[in-house]
């Protein structure tokens, strides 16, 4: 079985063991033990070897976004100022979350009101201080204003007037209707402790059941999208953006043994954002039943007749399966109406 993980990461010193991968340099192995006093570690020793080509200096990311060369350059020019790294300091363990420091990603959806979106598992269930690090390395404290009880997203608020270097009122439009198989996307966020990384991928499926993570964090009654973008810890909450600069999903988790990543669609996020923008509470609750999406072959093994399948396909030829009851909450009214397998 493949282990699954949410894409936030606990704070740790950057790794120093292994081999440097620099062209024209011979790496030297070193002690991999990090310094516990400062949270940093020394750099590996490198020595030149042979008569190879001269070492080129690393190119720094240009801050001049005025003349983008491609469509993706123009999109990134608009999006990057709206994306933040989140440092979450939990003061004590609560529920399944431990005390300590972890990292994640968020992005602005309302620049005027200072609304940020991230994953529910990023913000923790315990009392915590959350610090947002913006594009120009500006740091602002943010407040948790909504944590969804069922789905893996949360909303934060910051004071836009506290920004003086980063562009104000920059936000990412939400476009859940644009999520489809074959869509080329970029995942932009804090990947494995890096403040900003840009990873590309193509949406492979939009009908994946919500992942069951190894630490018990999960989602229910929503279909996830799948993509081989190969993100690492700390990228949780990153926007999944299309070439138009629209957020079509949120990175929520992935596999530890493959490049597979799982994206939360934005349909329910849009509903919560609209309610909060209007100053209204977000209704909380569920139908007390957990459903799973199953394909026709599995449905027939569960007892669905071929005749009934054909009737449903005649009504909607795009159907690829149906929802099946996985379980109902014990003691609820739903338990008297449905059973596992219905």
C-alpha positions in Angstrom: 0.0 0.0 0.0 1.2 3.5 -0.7 1.5 5.8 2.2 -0.4 9.1 1.8 0.5 12.4 3.5 -0.9 15.9 3.9 1.4 18.4 2.3 2.2 20.5 5.3 5.5 19.9 7.1 6.8 20.2 10.6 9.8 22.5 11.0 13.2 20.9 10.7 16.7 22.1 9.7 17.4 21.9 6.0 19.0 18.6 5.0 22.8 18.6 4.4 23.6 15.0 3.9 24.0 13.4 0.5 25.7 14.7 -2.6 25.6 18.2 -4.0 24.5 18.2 -7.7 26.6 21.0 -9.2 28.1 20.8 -12.6 31.9 20.7 -12.7 32.2 20.2 -8.9 33.2 17.1 -7.0 31.0 16.8 -3.9 32.5 15.6 -0.6 30.2 13.7 1.9 29.9 15.2 5.3 28.3 14.7 8.7 24.6 14.7 8.3 23.9 15.7 11.9 22.2 19.1 12.0 23.0 21.7 14.6 20.3 21.7 17.3 21.3 25.0 18.7 20.6 27.2 15.7 18.3 25.1 13.5 20.8 25.3 10.7 23.7 23.2 9.3 26.9 23.8 7.6 27.3 23.6 3.8 29.1 20.7 2.2 32.8 21.1 1.1 33.2 21.2 -2.6 36.4 21.0 -4.6 36.9 21.5 -8.4 37.9 18.5 -10.5 39.3 18.2 -14.0 39.3 20.8 -16.7 35.5 21.1 -17.0 33.6 24.1 -18.2 33.6 27.2 -16.0 31.0 27.3 -13.3 28.1 29.5 -14.1 26.6 31.7 -11.5 23.1 30.8 -10.4 20.5 33.0 -12.0 18.3 34.9 -9.6 14.6 35.2 -10.2 14.0 38.6 -11.9 11.8 41.0 -10.0 10.9 42.8 -13.2 7.6 41.4 -14.2 6.8 44.2 -16.6 7.6 42.4 -19.8 6.6 38.7 -19.5 7.9 36.5 -22.3 5.1 33.9 -22.3 1.6 33.3 -21.2 2.8 31.5 -18.1 5.1 34.3 -17.3 2.2 36.8 -17.4 0.2 34.5 -15.2 2.9 34.1 -12.6 3.4 37.9 -12.6 -0.1 38.3 -11.4 -0.3 35.3 -9.0 3.0 35.3 -7.0 2.2 38.5 -4.9 -1.0 36.8 -3.7 0.7 33.6 -2.4 2.2 33.4 1.1 4.1 30.9 3.2 2.5 30.1 6.5 4.4 29.4 9.7 2.1 27.8 12.3 3.3 27.7 15.9 1.0 25.4 18.0 1.4 25.9 21.7 0.1 22.6 22.9 -1.2 19.3 21.5 -4.9 19.0 20.8 -6.8 16.2 19.0 -4.5 14.7 16.5 -2.2 17.7 16.2 1.0 18.0 18.3 2.7 21.1 19.7 5.5 22.6 17.6 6.2 24.6 14.4 4.9 23.6 11.0 4.8 25.2 7.5 2.2 25.4 4.8 1.0 27.7 2.1 -1.9 30.0 1.6 -3.2 32.5 -1.0 -5.2 35.7 -1.0 -8.8 35.5 -2.4 -9.9 39.0 -1.2 -7.2 41.6 -1.1 -9.4 44.4 0.2 -10.7 42.3 3.1 -7.5 40.4 3.7 -8.9 36.9 3.2 -6.5 33.9 2.8 -7.3 30.3 2.0 -5.2 27.3 3.2 -5.9 23.7 4.2 -7.6 22.8 7.4 -4.8 20.5 8.5 -2.3 23.4 8.0 -3.8 25.7 10.7 -4.0 22.9 13.4 -6.7 22.3 15.9 -4.7 23.6 18.8 -4.2 27.2 19.8 -1.6 28.6 17.5 0.1 31.7 16.2 0.0 31.9 12.4 2.5 34.1 10.6 2.1 34.8 6.8 5.3 35.6 4.8 4.4 37.5 1.7 6.1 37.9 -1.7 8.6 40.6 -0.6 9.4 38.8 2.7 7.0 40.9 4.7 5.6 39.1 7.7 2.1 39.6 9.1 0.2 37.8 11.9 -3.1 36.3 10.6 -6.2 35.2 12.4 -8.2 32.0 11.8 -11.8 33.0 11.0 -13.2 29.7 9.6 -12.2 26.1 9.8 -14.4 23.7 7.9 -15.6 20.7 9.9 -15.8 18.3 7.0 -13.6 19.5 4.1 -9.9 20.3 4.2 -9.9 24.1 3.9 -9.7 27.0 6.3 -9.9 30.8 5.9 -7.6 33.3 7.5 -7.6 37.1 7.8 -4.8 39.7 7.7 -4.6 43.5 7.7 -3.7 44.7 4.2 -2.6 48.0 5.5 0.4 46.2 7.1 2.0 45.6 3.6 4.3 48.3 2.2 6.5 46.4 -0.2 4.1 43.6 -1.5 1.4 44.7 -3.9 -1.8 45.3 -2.0 -5.3 44.1 -3.1 -3.8 41.4 -5.3 -5.9 38.2 -5.2 -6.5 35.0 -7.1 -9.9 34.5 -8.7 -11.6 31.1 -7.9 -12.7 29.1 -10.9 -13.9 25.6 -9.8 -15.7 25.2 -13.1 -12.4 25.2 -15.0 -11.1 22.0 -13.3 -11.1 19.2 -15.9 -9.0 16.3 -17.1 -6.1 17.4 -19.4 -5.9 20.9 -17.9 -2.2 22.1 -17.6 -1.6 23.7 -14.3 1.1 25.2 -12.0 1.3 24.5 -8.3 2.8 27.6 -6.7 3.8 27.6 -3.0 6.1 26.7 -0.2 7.5 23.3 -1.2 9.6 21.5 1.4 10.5 24.6 3.4 11.3 26.7 0.3 9.4 30.0 0.4 8.3 29.7 -3.2 8.5 26.9 -5.8 6.6 26.5 -9.1 5.7 22.9 -10.1 3.9 21.9 -13.2 1.5 19.1 -14.0 -1.6 18.0 -15.9 -4.9 17.1 -14.3 -5.3 13.3 -14.8 -8.6 12.7 -13.1 -11.3 14.6 -11.3 -13.3 11.7 -9.7 -10.9 10.4 -7.1 -12.4 9.7 -3.7 -10.9 11.8 -0.9 -7.6 10.3 0.3 -7.3 8.6 3.7 -4.0 9.9 5.2 -1.8 7.8 7.4 -2.2 10.2 10.3 -6.0 10.1 10.3 -6.6 13.6 8.7 -9.2 13.3 6.0 -12.1 14.6 4.0 -15.4 13.2 3.0 -18.3 13.5 0.5 -16.2 15.3 -2.1 -14.3 14.2 -5.2 -10.6 15.1 -5.4 -8.5 15.7 -8.5 -5.3 13.8 -9.2 -2.1 15.1 -10.8 1.5 14.0 -10.9 3.1 17.3 -9.8 5.5 15.7 -7.2 5.1 18.3 -4.4 6.6 17.9 -1.0 5.8 18.8 2.6 5.0 22.4 3.2 3.1 22.8 0.0 -0.3 22.1 1.5 -2.7 25.0 0.8 -0.9 26.0 -2.5 -3.2 27.2 -5.3 -3.4 25.1 -8.4 -3.6 27.7 -11.1 -4.4 27.6 -14.8 -2.9 29.7 -17.6 -5.5 32.4 -17.0 -4.2 32.9 -13.5 -7.3 31.4 -11.9 -7.2 29.0 -8.9 -9.0 25.8 -9.9 -8.1 23.7 -6.8 -6.0 23.6 -3.6 -3.2 21.1 -3.1 -4.1 19.0 -0.1 -1.9 15.9 0.0 0.0 13.3 -1.9 1.7 9.9 -2.0 5.1 9.4 -0.3 6.2 6.7 -2.8 5.0 8.3 -6.1 4.6 11.7 -7.7 0.9 11.6 -7.2 -0.8 14.7 -5.6 -4.4 15.3 -4.6 -6.2 18.5 -5.2 -9.3 19.7 -3.3 -11.9 21.3 -5.7 -13.1 24.8 -4.8 -16.9 24.5 -5.0 -17.4 24.5 -1.2 -14.6 27.0 -0.7 -16.4 29.5 -3.0 -19.6 29.1 -1.0 -17.8 29.8 2.3 -15.9 32.8 0.9 -19.0 34.4 -0.5 -20.8 34.0 2.9 -17.8 35.5 4.8 -17.5 38.4 2.3 -21.1 39.2 3.0 -20.6 39.1 6.8 -22.8 36.0 7.1 -22.0 32.8 9.1 -21.2 29.7 7.2 -23.7 26.9 8.0 -22.0 23.8 9.4 -23.3 20.3 9.3 -23.6 17.1 7.3 -26.0 14.5 6.2 -24.4 12.0 8.7 -23.6 9.6 5.8 -20.3 9.1 4.2 -20.4 8.3 0.4 -17.9 6.9 -1.9 -17.8 7.2 -5.7 -17.7 3.8 -7.4 -17.5 2.8 -11.1 -20.0 0.6 -12.9 -18.0 -2.6 -12.5 -18.0 -2.3 -8.7 -21.7 -1.2 -8.7 -22.7 -4.4 -10.6 -20.8 -6.5 -8.0 -22.9 -4.6 -5.3 -26.1 -5.7 -7.0 -26.9 -3.0 -9.6 -28.6 -4.6 -12.6 -27.4 -4.0 -16.2 -30.9 -2.8 -17.0 -30.8 -0.1 -14.3 -27.3 0.9 -15.4 -28.5 1.4 -19.0 -31.4 3.4 -17.9 -29.2 5.8 -15.9 -26.7 6.1 -18.9 -29.6 7.0 -21.2 -30.5 9.8 -18.9 -26.9 11.0 -18.6 -24.3 9.4 -21.0 -21.5 11.2 -19.1 -22.0 9.2 -15.9 -19.0 7.1 -15.0 -20.5 5.6 -11.8 -22.6 6.4 -8.7 -22.3 7.3 -5.1 -22.4 4.3 -2.6 -22.9 4.5 1.1 -19.7 3.7 3.0 -21.2 4.2 6.5 -23.8 6.1 8.4 -23.3 7.8 11.7 -24.3 5.5 14.5 -27.4 6.5 16.3 -28.4 9.1 13.7 -31.7 9.2 11.7 -29.7 8.4 8.6 -28.8 5.0 10.0 -32.4 4.0 9.9 -32.7 5.0 6.2 -29.6 3.7 4.5 -27.0 1.0 5.0 -23.5 0.4 3.8 -23.5 -0.6 0.2 -26.7 1.2 -0.8 
